[in-house]
Amino acid sequence: MPGAKFYPQSTEGFSLELFNNPPADYRGAPLWSWNNKLNKEQLLYEIDVMKEMGFGGYHIHARAGLDTKYMGDEFMDLVQDCVEDGKERGMLTYLYDEDRWPSGSCGGAVVKANPEFRAKHLLMTKFPYGEAPDTEPPAFTLGSIRMENGKLVGVYSVELDKAGFLKKYTKLADNEVAAAKGDPAVSVWYAYLEYDAPSMFFNGSSYVDTLNKTAIDAFIQSTHEKYYSKVGNEFGKAIKSIFTDEPQFSHKSAFEKADTQEEAFLPWTTDLEDTFKDKYGYSLLQKVPELFWDIRDNASKPRYHYHDHVCERFNEAFVDNISAWCEDHGISLAGHMMHEEDLLTQTEALGEAMRSYRAFPLPGIDMLQDKHEYHTAKQAQSVSHQYNREGVLCEAYGVTDWNYTFQGHKSQGDWLAALGVTMRSHHLTWVSMRGQSKRDFPACIGYQSPWYKEYSLVESHYARLNTALTRGKAVIKIGVIHPIENYWLAYGPWQTSVAERQHRMENFDALIKWLLYGLLDFDYISESLLPDLNDLDKISNKFEVGSMAYDAIIVPSAKNLRKTTYDRLLKFASNGGKVIIMGETPSLVEVTPEPELISKLVAESESIPFNYKALHDSLLPFREVGLEFVNPKDPLCLLYSRYKENILYNMREESDGSRWLFMCNTDKVQQRPNALITLKGTWDLTGLDTLNGGEFDLAYTVDAERNVTEFYHTFHILGSLLLRLIPAKSAKYEAAEIVPRKQISELMLAEPVGFSLEDPNPLLLDRAFHKLPDGTWSETDEEIRRLDNILRNESGIPKHGFSTIQPYCVEDKKTLPSKRVYLRFEFNSEIDVAKSHLATEHHSSPHFSFDSQLQLKFDGEDVEIKEDGFFVDWDIAKVKLPAFKAGHHVIEYSVIFNDFVTLEWLYILGDFGVSLTGKFATIVDLPKTLAIGDYALQGLPFYGGNLIYNIPVADLKIPEGKKHFLRVAEFKGPVVEISLDDKRVGVIAFDPFEIELPESFQNSNILQIKVYGDRENTFGSLHNNNPPYPWCWPGAWSETGDRWTYLYRLGQKGLVNHPQIIGA
């Protein structure tokens, strides 16, 4: 598949210089959220920031809040400006194909221009149009709700047995419906082809029909062709790819109960009946009940054909279509699909994820929160291997919240790298934090996070790693037939299918863990892709799938096989290849009982039970990496570490026979000391330092007689290792166990200690009394985000939320319903304050087209609205406040708000402390010193910036030892920086959380430990009463009931245990 080369230097000889200083190609590129009224100066500033952070580029991503017309002249001019500016800085610009997501609608424009291109679904219901009970539609949907805007395509009599299985059914003619309604043994069901619901998420339009190639052609014309016209001269050069995000069809749904009043939905399109009949030779509309109900002890061929056909229609119309356009224009398709993660989700949103990846030069996935979705990564990695792609892309770190640490970034990135990810697309880098944008799935991986200048530590680690892991070809001997098509057969009502569905999901989850944690790497094999990747006539004792050739194939607990799969497995096994039938033996071929065919395959295969031991015993000859934890002096090691369920690896081989091995520890709690690692083959080993650059030596044994190489390694918590393996020239060396550094002495640093802040300390103002112009002041105050909704209800202004129309869609802003609101914030101060600022985002700004006409009074006196710098984000202005005395104070704050102007928290900023008692915060003196422990409890409850501990060391009795190390084992922050007398020593971010101190330490006066902040206690969902909250999305700030509290759920910050100086 021609197009832009993502890693052009990876086909050349390995260069240590390239490893030490990787160029932009090997570096990550965040999703850059364009979410305000765009401004060239601001955009170019952020490109500089991303360069400083170590990124190789950025994905231009239109996002909620965009107030510059999407794909309009100004928008396109700014895209061109960023392409040119990034190119001057040696950075790459990656395009993104949609306003928000999912891809396909061009912000709703495709459907607005041609309503027939709306996404469609089949509604299965007992209620004909006009007779349905009223139901509340969901707030956000991709169309799977009853619309009554379509046409009737079938009426069916359905008879179920007592257990809910389909006994018989008939498609009724018009003159048969009345009689069927009178038959108590059957129920009558109506099938309607409907259009999906319009949504403000698509700017008042609908999602596009992704089963319709003509509709997607229109999407290409509205998006890709416009980009090509504007910046096509850089396609394949400064612009390597265009990112597509979560394309999908209208989601499938299944009944909970078989005998039900519920409604269910399936994706459909206008000519689906015709193309289905052309493909399979019969009418799908005659078989519709089999799509929704299970048949006892029988699999439905029409159901199987439907899922397969819809999946293929989707991929041909969307992914194949767009990829072909990209190929013709010298650019690559990148991005990821919707709901790739398991058998249920991909069945409902895609049909099959792996089939979509065939069209991606760089198959992509999405990894939200801090999940370990090994299936998701392995599916994409497998297709990448088989189609000889250069790597895998991952949208990473989304929904992880402000307090996600550097160790978290490395933890997620490492296991993804072990499963083939070579490009991380970080979620998100915001242009602006104004309004709802600050709640758009934080954290912001950009200048708004105070640690951004240190992020190159993380990014350069992956850039160096990618210079190795994009080379050569994967070393994998094992293939696994993917079970997705067997799950389709079980996609019926939960009542009758839940046991089989759960059985297949549990096996799916168990098998991947047994293989990956058992250090038996493998690839999935898609049955739909196999015929194009494997020539039946050329099968030998190697099972070739595209660029890969496997020695063993596992058929995991399958009921059905395609005939094309069966034929290839049988010939492979007959030629001496190893086919392992694990658990259930297939009984169907093409959803037809074929006992004679199956018996032939079974006779040539090895059948094993579905368990760990049988699997590992069977696969022992194909093991490339072995690992044992053998530290008899460590009782914890003996107790826990015999089970290897924490280490992953990635091995690649170059054309000269040399190899690369990457290993990582996924355990978040425990180190793995003195692990004995055994590699098949005789190798000379060289370590490569991905964090700092350079090579290092290690001791190892080359045993030619056993044909193995062995070495010891201690895996720190979430630690990793990269090795280069060169075929050994000598017979034998001696490995040595790792001897822990001998700790001669240690010194716990004293407290309390002085400190300094890099940001002003904020007093959060998040509750206010309120009134409308004609009203009176409320009797009680209310939290601002809650108050925003209350005032919208009172004034008739629509709620601002996840699915709000984009600002750029409203050409005449004066037509919006607006209302002036008056807020009264009250606070107490125990001290006189000479200088302070109010942080607000309601000032007039070139980045926002709405003038909220802010009026501000402090203790009854008008305050001039004059911007005096910004707080955290360019769009949060600092306004000078008058000096004030100790006592009670009132800020009167009035703005005009509307659909797009939201009420937000305010902050008083200054050189003071804040005392927090319950929900009441008071300004107090800033403490002079801090004790070791959570600094949020010591006058800094809402502080989110960097804090420096200034620790005197001139009079310390230095511990004995030739070398000295500083250990900062327990801190709450993303990373810490160590300095001596203002001279930087380095940073500590990863286990074992130590740094070697220079000899000058013994002559130093002040040890400075800077704990970087993370903004959690400033902008986080502080009233969310669900800690730890795993899904950091906009709704986290607006919970209700027991999930909400007026108290503050603050995160711990700073040094929470004593640093130690260690002599060794």
N, C-alpha and C positions, 0 to 999 in steps of 0.2 A: 504494500500500500504506500505509494509515493506521497510525499508531503514534507513538511518541515522535520528535520532531524532534531530531536530533543537533546541528544548527547553526542554530538559529532566527534568529540575527542575520545570517546570510549572505544572506538574501533582502532585507535592508534596504540602504540606501545605504552605501557604504564609509565607515568612520570611522577616522581616524588614531588617535583615542583608543582605540578597540577594538583596533587593531593594536598599539599600544604596551602595552596592559594587557589581554591576552585573558583572558576568564573561563574557568571550569572546562570548559565545553563543548568548547573547542578544545585542551585539554591531554590528555596521555596518562594512562592508568590501568593500573598494573601488575597482573599476576596476584599477588594477595596470598595467600601460601601459609599456610593455617591448618593447622598441622602439629604441634600439641602439645595438652596439656590446656588449653583456652582459658581466658583470664583477661581480664575486661573492662578492668581497668586497663592491661594490656599492649597490648590492641587499640587502645584510645583513644590511648595514647601513640604508637603507630605511625601512626595517622591524622594526628596532629600532625606527625610526621616527614615523611610523604608530602606534606602541605601545604607544609612548608618546602622540600621538594625541587622544588616547582613542579608537582606532579601535579594533575590536575583531579578525580581520584577513584581508585577501586581496584576490582578484580574479586575478590570473595570466593571463594577457590578452596580447597576441601578437598583436602588433599595428604597424602602419605605421612607417618605419624607422628601423625595426628589421634587424640586421645584423649578427645574429647567427642563423644557419639553424633551421627553425621551425620543431619541433618534432625530430630533430637530436640528436645525442648522447650528445653533449655539452649542448644543450637546456634542455634535460631531466635530465642530471646530476644537472643542476642548479635548476630545479624544485625540485628535491629531496633534495638539500641543503636547499632550502627555507622551505620545509615541515619540515625538521628536526630542523632548526633554529627557525621557528615559534613555533613549538611544545615546545621547551625549554623555550620560552617566554610566554607560555600559550595562543598562538594565533592559529587561524585556517587558513588553506590554502584551498581556493576554486579554483577549476580548471575552465578553460574556453576552449571551444571546437573548436576554429577556429583561423586562422591567419586573423586578422581584423574581418570583418563581411560581409555578413550574414553567419550564420553557415551552414555547409553542404559540403563544397568543400575541406577542409583541405588545404587551400591556393592554390587551383587549382589542387592539386595532384590527387584527386579522378577522375577528368575528364581527366587529362593527361594520367592516366593509362588505362582508358577505355572511349574513346570519345563518346560512345553510352550513357554514363551517363550524357551528357550535358542536361541542362534544355531545354524545348521545348515549343513552342507556336503555336497556330493556327493563321495564317495571313489571314485576309479577305480583298480582294483587287479587284479592277476593272482591274488591270494591270497584265496580265500573265507574268511569268518570261521572262526577256529580254526586256520588254516594259515599265518599270516604269521610270518616270522622276527622274532625279538626285536630291537627298536631302542630306542635311548635317546631319550626325548622331549625336546624343547627346553625350556629353563628358563622361557621366556616365550612364550606363543603366544596367538593369537586364534582357535584352533580347528582350524587346518589340520594335524591329526595324526590318524592312524588311532585310532578309539575303540572299535570293535566294540560300539556301543550303539544301532545303528540298524536299518534294514530294507533288504533287497535290493529294488532297484527295476528292475534290468535286468541281463541277462547277454548278452554280445556276442561274436560271432566277428569277429576283425579280421585282415585280410590287408594287409600292407604290401609295397611293391615294394622292390627292393634298396637304393634311396636313402632309404628310410624314409617315403615318401609313402603315404597311404591309398589302397589299391587297391580294396578292397570291404569291406563289413561287413554284419552281420545281427544284429538283436535276436533272441535265441534264446528259443524256448519251453522249458519245463522238460524236455520229452522230447527236446530237440535238443542239450542241453549235452554229454551223454556222447559223442555222435558227433563233435561239434566238438573235444573234447579229444583225440580220436584222429586228427585231421586235421593232419599236419605242416605244411601250408601256412598254417594260421591259428593265432592265439593266442586264448585265451578270457579275457575281461575281465569283472569284476564291478563294478557300480555300486551303492553303498550310500548311502542318505540317513541321515546321522548327526548327532548333537548334538555341538557343540563341547566341548572339554575344560574342566573346571572349573579354576580358577586362584586362588591366594591373592591375586592382583592384583585379583580381584573378590570378595575376602573369602570364598573357598571356593566361590563360585558361578561362573557363567559369564557371558560377554557375551550381550547380548540379540539376538534375531532382528530385525535392522533391515529385513528385507523384509516384516515382519508388522506391519501398521498397528495391530492390536489390542494387540500387545505394546508398541508405542510409546505407545498410549493409556494403558497401565498406567504407563509411565514418566512421562508427563505428570501422571497422578494422584498419583504418589509424590513428585514434585519440584515442578513448576510450580504445581500447585494448592495445595500447602502454602505455597509462597512467597506466592502471591496471598492466601491466607487470613491470613498474618501481616503482610505489608508491602504488600499490593496497593493500599492507599490512596496509596502513593507511586509506583505504576507510571505511567510517562510524565512524571514530575516529578523527584524525587530519584533514581529508578531508571529508567534509560532502556532498558536491554537486559538480556538474559540470554545468557551466553556458552555455546555448545556447542563441545565440544573433540574433534576427530578422530573424528566418527562415521564408520562404515565398515561394509562387510559382511565376512564371512569371506573371507580373501584367496584370490584365484585363484593357481594355480600351474601350471606347464607342465613337461612332461618335458624332461630334458636330451637324452636320446637317444630316438629314435622307437621302436626295438626295445629295450625296457627291462624291468627288474624293478622300477623305481621306482613310486611311487604319486603321483597328482596329485589336486588338489582344486579344486572350484569352489563358489561360494556357491549356496545352494539354500534352499528353504523348502517347507513341506508342500503348499501348493496351487500351486506354481510350474507344474507340468504343466497344471493346469486353466486358469490365467490366460494361459499361453502359447498354449494351443490356442484360447482365446477370441479372442486378439489376432491370431494368424497363421493359424489354420485347420488346423493339423497338430500332431502329437504331438512334443514335444521329446524324450521318452524314446526314441523310435524313431531319433533322430538323434545320440545322445550321442557316438559316436566322432568325429563331425565337430567337436565342441568341443575335442577333444584332439589330433587329427592333421591335418596339412595334406594337401590334395588337389593333386596336381601340376598346375600351370598352370591352376588353377581356384580361385575364391574360394567359400567356403561360406556360403550364405545362412542356414542354421540357426545357424552360429556368430555371424554378424552379428546375427541376431534375438535370440539368447540374450543377448549382451552388452548390447544395447539394452534388452531387456525387464528384465533384472536391475537395470540402472541406473535405469530408470523406477520399478520396484517399490520400490527403496531410497529414491528421492527422494519418492515419494508417501507412503510409510509414515513416513519420518523427517522430512526437512527441511520439506516442504510441510505436513505434519501439525502439527508444532510451531509453525511460522511462523503458521499459521492460528489456533492457540490464542493465540499472542502478540498477533496483530492484534486478536482479539476482546477481549483484556484490556488493551489500551492500552500494550503494551510491545513492544519490537523484539527479534527474534532476531539474535544476533551470534555471532561465533566463526569457526571454520574447519574444513575437512574434513581427512581423512587423506590424506597422500601426493599433494598437488596438483601436484608439481613437474614431472613429465615424462610422456611417453606410456605408458611401462611402468608406473610406479607408480600413476598414476590408473586405468589399466585394471584393475590387480589389486585395488585397494582401494575404488574408487568407480565405475568405469566411465568417468565423465566428470566433471571438476570443475566446468566451467562450468554444467552443468545444475543442480547443487546451488545455485548462487548466485542463481538466480531467486527463491528464497524469502527471501533475506537483505536486509533494508532497508540493512544495511551489510555487503556481502560481505567475508569475512575470509580471511586467509592466515596461514601460519606461516613464519618465516624463522629457521632455526637456524644456529648457528655465525656465521660472517661470510660466508655464501654470497651470491652474486648470482643468485638464481633469477628471472630476468626473465620466464620463462613464467608462473611462479606468480602474480606480481604482475599481469602484463598480462591474464591470464585473468579475474581478479577485477575489475580496472579496466574491462575491456571490458563485462562484464555491468553494472557500476555505471553506466557511461555509457548503455548501451542501455535500462536500466530506470529511468533518471533517479534513481538513488540519490544520496545526499548525499556519499558517499566510499567509502573502503575501510579496513578494520581490519587490522592486522598484529600478531600475537604476535611480538615481536622480541627479539633479543639473547640468546636461549637458547643454552646450551652454549658461551658465549664465554670462560668462565673468569675468574678473579679479576683478571687483568692487562689486561682490555679497557679501553681508554682513552676519554676524552671524544671524541677524534678518531675513534675507532672507532664510538662511538655516533652521532656526526654523519654519518660516512661511510655507515653502513647506513641511517640515517634519511633522508638526503638522496636517495639513489637510489630509496628506496621512495616518497618524496614525489613524485619525478619520474614515478613510475609509479602515482600516484593514491592512495597511502596517506595518510589524514587522521587516523587514530587509531592510536597505537602502544600496544600492551599489553605492557608490559615483563615479561620472564621472568627472574627472579622476585623478589618481595619476601618474604622469609621472616619468619614470626612467630618462629621459633626455629631455632637451629643445633644443637640437641641431637641426638646420635647420627647416624644416616644422613642427617639433614636437611642437615648441613653439606656433604654430597657430592651434594646434589640439584641437579645442573646449575648450579653457581655461574657467575658471581658473584651475590651477593645485592645487589639494587638497593634498599638500605635503610640503616638506621642502622648496621648492622654493617660497612659499607664506609666507611672514614674520610673519603671525599670527598663524602659525601651532602649536606652543607650547600652545596656548590657546584653541585649538579646542576641547579638551576633555570636555569643558563646554557644548558644543552642543552635543557631542557624548554620554556623560553620562546621559544627559537628556533623550535621546531616549532609552538608555540601561535600565534605571529605568522604563521608561514608558512600555517597552516591558515585564518586569517582571510581570506587571499587565495584559497587553492586550493580552498576549498569554495564559492566564488562562481561564478555563471554556468554555462556549459556548455563541455565540452571542444571544442577546435578540432582536429578530426581528419578527414582527407579519404579515408583509405585503410582498407579492410577486408580481412581475411585469413580465408578459410575454414579453420577449425581442423581439423587432420589426425587427430584422435583416432580417428574412426570407421574410417579407413583402417588405423590400427594394429591395431584389433580383428581385422581380416581376417588379419593376420599372426601372431596370438597362437596359435601352435602349438608343437611341440617345438623347442627351440633348434637342434637339428641341422638341421632343414629350413627354419627361419624366420629364423635369425640374420642372414643377409645383408640381407633385406628390413627386418627390425626396425632394424638398425643404419643402413641407408640412410634410413629415415624419421626416426629420431632425429637423425641428423646434419643432415638438411635442416631439421628443426624448430629445431635449435640455430643453424644458420647464418642462417636467414632472420630470426630476431628480432634478431640482432646486426647484420646488414646494415641493417635498417630503423632500429633504435633508435640505434645509433652513427652511422648515416648521417643522423640527424636527420630521419627520415621517420616520424613517429608514426603509429600505426595501432591498430585494435581487431581482436581476434579475433571471428569470427562462428561461433557454435555452430549446427551444422545441426539439432540437435534443438530449439533454441529459436527458430529463424528463423521458422517458420510462424506462431507467435503474435505475432511482432514486426514482421511485414511483410505488408501487404495486397497480394496479387498483382495485384489490379485497379487499384491506385493507383501502381504502379511507373512511374517516369518515367526521366529521365537521372540521377536521384539514387537511390541504393540505400538506402532507409530501413530501419533496424533499430531499432525502438522510437523512442527520442528522438534517435537519430543518423541522419545522412544522408551517405553516402559517395559520392565521385566515382569511385573506382576500387576494384575488388575483385580480389584475388589468389587464384587457385586453385593452391595450392602442391603440385606433384608428387602429384596425387591419382589413385588407381585407380578410386574409386567416388564417386558423388554420390547423395544422396537425390533423389528425383523433385521434392520440394518445393524443394530447392536449385536443381536444374537449371532448373525452370520460371522461377524468379525471376531467375537469372543470364541466361537467354536473353532474357527480356523486357527486362531492364535494358540488355543489350548492343544489342538491337534498337532501343531508344529513344535510343541514342547514348551510353550509359554505357560506361565502360571496364572490360572484364573481361580480366584478364591470366592466361593459362594458363602457369604457370611450370614448366619441366621436363616430367615425365611428363604426357601427355594422358590424361584419364579415359577408361576403356573400358567402365565399368559404370555403370548407373543402377539403384539398388535391388538391387545385387549381381546384376545381369542384363546380359549384353552387349547394348548398344543402339547399334550403329554409326551408324544414321541420326540418332538424337537427338544423339549426340555430334558428328557432322559439322556439324549446324546450329549448335551452340554454338561450335565451333571457327571456323566461317566468320564469326561475328559478333565474335570475340575476337581479342586479340593474343597470339600464342604466343611465348614467349621461353625461352632456355636458363636453367638453374638456376645463375645466377652473379651476382655483385655488380654488375658493370658493366651488364649487360642490365636488371637490376632498377632501378637508379638512373636509367638513361637513360629508361626507360619512365615512371617516376614524377616526372620533373623538373617537369611542370606543377603538381604538387600539393604542392610544397615550400613550407612556411611559414617555415622557419628555415634559414639557411645559415651556414656557419662556415669560416673559413680562418685558418691560423696563418701570419702574414706578418712575421716578425722576421728580416730578413736579417743582422742583427748578431749573432744568437745561433745558432751552428753547431748546437747541440743541437736548437734549434727547427726548423731546416731539415732536420736529419737524421731526426728522429722525428715531428715534429708535423704533417706533411702528412697523415698518417693520423689521422682524427678519432675513433678508437675509444676514447673515454673520456668524452665529454660526452653527457648526457641532458637532456631538457627536458620541461616540462609547460606547455601553453598553454590558457588558458580565456578565454571571451568572455562579457561581461555583456550584458544586454538593451539597454543604451544604446550598444553597439558598442565600448566600451572592453575592453581585454584585460589579462590577467596572464600574465607569462612567468617561469617558474622554470627555472634551468639549474644543473647541478652537474657537477663534475669527479669521475669515479670512479677516477682514477689515484692510486695510493698512493705513487708515487715522484716523479712529474715535474709541475712547474708548467706551465701553458700561457700564456706571456706574450704580451700584445698580440694576442689573437685578434680577428679582424675578424668581427663578427656581422652578418648581413644578414637583415632581417625583411621579409617581403612586406607591402606597404602603407605608408602614410605616417602616422607616429605621433610624438607628443610623449612623451618617456620620462622617467620618474621612478624613481629607485632607492629601495628600502626596506631598511632595516637590520634584519635579523631577529635579530641577536645583541644589539643595544642598543636597538632601537626608533628611530623617526624616519625621515625621508626624506633623500635626498641627490641632488644634481644630477650629471649626467654629460653629456659632449659627444657629439653625434650629428649625423648628416647625414640630412635628409629630402629625398629625390630624387623629386619628383613625376613627372618624365619617365620614370624607370625604375620608379616605383611601389615604391620600397624605402626602408627606413630602415636606416642603418648606424651602428655604434659599435664601439669597441674595449674589450676587457676582458681583464684578466689573471686567469686561473683559477689560484688557488693549489692546492696539493696538497689534494685532497678539498674544495675550496672550492665556494661556491655563490653565486647571484645571483638576486634577486627584483626584477622591474621591473613598473611599471604603464604600460600603453600607452593613450594617449588619442588619438583621431583628430586628426591635425595640423591646426593652423589656419594655419600659414605655409608658404611654399614650400620654403625651404632653410636649413639651418644647416650648420655645418662640424664634423665629427667631428675629433678629434685623437688621434694615437697616444698611448698612455700613456707618459709619460716616467718611467723609474725614479727613485726618490729618489736624489739625488746623495750618495754617502757620502763625507764629508770625511775622517773619521778613525775609528779604532776602538781600543778598549782591551780587552785580555783581562784579566779579573779574576784576581788573584793567588790562590795557594793555599799551604799548607793553610788551612782556615777553621774557625772555631768552629761549633758546631751545637747544637741542642737537640731533644729528642724529646717528642712529645705523648703517647706511650704508654710504659709500662714495656717494657724490652727483654726478650724471652723466650728462655730456654733450652728448647729442645724436648726432651721426654723421650718418645721414640717406640719405644724398645726396652726389654724387661724380661725378667728371669727369671720363671719361674712355677711354681706347684704347685697341685694340688687338695687339699682337706682331708686326704685319706688318703695323699697322695703326698709325694715329696721334691722339692726344688728342681731345676729343669732345669739341665743342665750348661752350656747356652749361652743367651744372650738371643735374643729374637726381636722383630721389628717388631710393633707392637700390633695393627694391622689383620689381619695374617697370624695372629697369635696368637689373635685372636678366633675365627677359623675352626678353628684347631687345638683349642682348648678346647671348642668346641661338638662337634667330632667325638669328643673324649675323654669328654665328659660326656653325650652323647646329646641335646643341646639343638639345635633346628633352627637352621640358618644364617640370619642376618638379611641380607636382600638387597633387591633391586629389587622383588620380588613378594611381600613379606611381608604377611600379613593386617594390617589396621588395628587398633591397640590398642583402639579403642572397641568392637570386635566381641567382645572378651573381657570378659564382665561380671564374672566372679569371677577377679581377677588371681592369687589364691592357688593356683588350679588349674594354673598354668603350670609346666612343668618348670623348676626353677631350680637354680643351683649357686653356692656361694661359691668364688671364685678368689682366689689370693694372687699378687701381683705384686711384684717387687723391682727398683726402678730405681736405677741407680748412676751417679754423676757425680763429676767432679773440679772443684775450684775452686782457682785460684792466689791468691785474695784472701780476706780476711775479708769477710763480708756481714752487715751488721747488720739490714737489713730486706728481706724478700722475701715473695712470696706464691706459693702453688700454685694454678694455674687448673685447675679440675675441673668436670665436669658431673654427677658422681655424688652431689652433696649432695641433701638433701631439698628438694623444690621444689613449690610449689603448681601448677606448670605440667606436672607429671609425676606420674602416679598410682602409679608403682612406686617403692618405697623400696629402694634398692640397699644400704642399711645400710653405708655407707662406714666403713671403719676405716683409720686413717692413723698411721704411725709415721715419725719422722725420726731417723735414727741410733739406733734402738732405743727412743726415747721417744715416748709417745702424743702426738698433736697433736689439739687440740680442733677439731672440724668446725664452724666458725662462719663464716658468710658475711660477707665484708668488701668488699662491692661486687661488680662483675662485670667480666669481661674480654671485650670485643668484643660479647658477646651476653648478654642477661638470664639465659640458662640456663647460662652458664659462670661459675661462682662463683670468687671469689678467697678463699682460705683462708690466714691468716697462718702463716708458717713461723717457727720459732725462728732466732735468729741463729746463724751457723755460721762456723767458721774455715776457713782455707785447708786443703785436703786432700781426701781421698776421703770421699764421703757416700753414704748409702743411704736411700732412701724405700721403706718397705713399705706397700703399698696393697692393700686387700682390699675386694671388692664382691661382692654377689650379682647374677649376671647371668642373663638369660633371653632369650626371643624378642625382647624390646623394649629391654632394657638391653644396650648394646654397649660393648665396651672401646674407649677413645678415647685419643688422645695427651694427655699432660699438659704443662704449661708452668710453669717457675719464672720468676717475673717480678721484676725488680728494676732498680736503677740500676747496672748492670754491663755489661761487654762479653762477647762470646762468641767464642772462637776455635774455628774448625772445621778439622780436619785429617782428610781422608777422611770416615769415618763417625763420628768421635769429636769431640764438642763439649765445651769446657771454659770455665768461667766465668773471666773475666779482668777487668782494669780497663777501664772504659768509656773509649774514646779521648777525648782533649780536643779534637782537631781531626780533620777529614776532608780527604783529598785529593779532587780532582775525579776522579770515576770511580765505579765500582760500590760503593756503601756496604755491600752484603751481604758484601763481601770485607774489610771494615774493622771487624770486631767486631759486626756487626749482621746475621748471616746469616738469622735467622728473624723479623726485625722487619717488621711490616706496617702500622705506623701512619704518621702524618705526621712529617716531619723538616724542620726549619728550618735552612738555612745562614745564618749570621750573618757577613756579609762587610763588613769595615771599608772605608769609602769617603771618610772625612774627608780623608785625605791624598792621594787620587788626583789625578793630573794630568788634569783633565777634557778630553776630546777637544773639538776645535773644532766649532763648529756652532751654529745658532740653536736647534735641537731636539736632544734626546737620546733614544735608544731603547735599551732593554735587549732583547737577543736571547738567548733560552734555546732554542737550536735542538735540542739533544740531551739529553733527560731520559727516564728510565724511571719513569713514573708516570702516572696518569690526567690530572693537571692540576697547574699550579704557581700559587702565589699570590705576588705581589710586594708588599712593604711597605718603607717607609723610616722608620726609627726608630719602629717599631710602628704606623705609619699606613698603612693599606692603600692601594695604588695600583690594583690590579686583578689579573686572572688571565690566564694564558697557557695555551691549550689546543689551538689550531689553527694550522696553517701560515699565515703565515711565522714563528710563534712569537716575536713581538715585542710590546712594549708601549712607548708613549711615556711618558717620565718627566716628572714635573712640574718646574717651575723650582726648587722647593725642593730638588731632588736635589743641587744644587751646594753646599748648606749642610747636607747630611745627614751623619750619622756611620755608620750601619749600614744596609746593604742586606740585606733579609731575603728569601730565596727559599725558600718552603715547597713542598716536593715532597710531594704527597699520596700516601699509601700505598694498597695494594690487597689486602693479606692473602694474596697468592700464596705468599710464603715462610713464612707462618705456618700456613695451612690447606690449601694446594694439594696436588696429587698429586706430592709431592716425590720419591717413589721410582719414578715412572713413567719408564722409560728410552726413551721415544719422543718426545722433544721435536723440533719443536713438536707437541703432541698436539691434534688438531683437534676431538675429540669429548669434551668435558669432562662425563662422566657418572659415576655412582657406581662403575662398573667401572674407572675410571682409577686408583683407589686400590688395586686388587687385581689388578694384572697379574701374569703369571708368566713364567718362562723368561727369555729375553733381553730381554723388555720390562719387566723389573723389575731394580732395583739397590738395594743397601743404602746406596749413596752418595746425596747430596742433589743433585737437579737444581734448583738455585735460579735464579730469574730475576734479571736485572740490575735494580738499583734506584738512584734518585737522579740527580744530575747526572753524565752520562757524558761530557760535553765541557764546555769552559770557556764560561761566559756571557760576552757581549761587550756593552760600552757603545759605541754608535755615535753619532757626531756627524753632523748633516746640516743 
